[in-house]
Amino acid sequence: MGSPKSLKRLPPVWHTAAVQAYVHSIDTVFLVAIPITFLAFLCAIALPEIKLRSTVGTKSGAHAKGSEGDDTTSSTAEAMMI
C-alpha cells in the first residue's frame, strides 16, 4: 500500500480508517509545529542585532587592485580571501 490507487482498492471500512488516520496525523503535526514555530520566532526576535560590514577589504584595510578598470574582479577576490 503505497499509492492512492491501492488505497481506493481497500474495503470501504478500511479506506475510511486509513484516510481518518492520515488526516489525524497531519492534524497532529500542525498542532505540534505551531507552538514550536512561535517559540522559534520569539527566540529570533530576542537575538541581538549584529551590524555587518559595509565595505570589503583586507584585514589591514588596504584594497588589492586587479588590472586597470577591473574593480569587480578584485572585490570578488578579496571577498573570497577573507
Summary of the structure (lengths in Angstrom):
residues: 82
radius of gyration: 28.2
end to end distance: 53.5
largest distance: 77.8
contacts: 137
relative contact order: 0.07
helix: 62%
strand: 0%
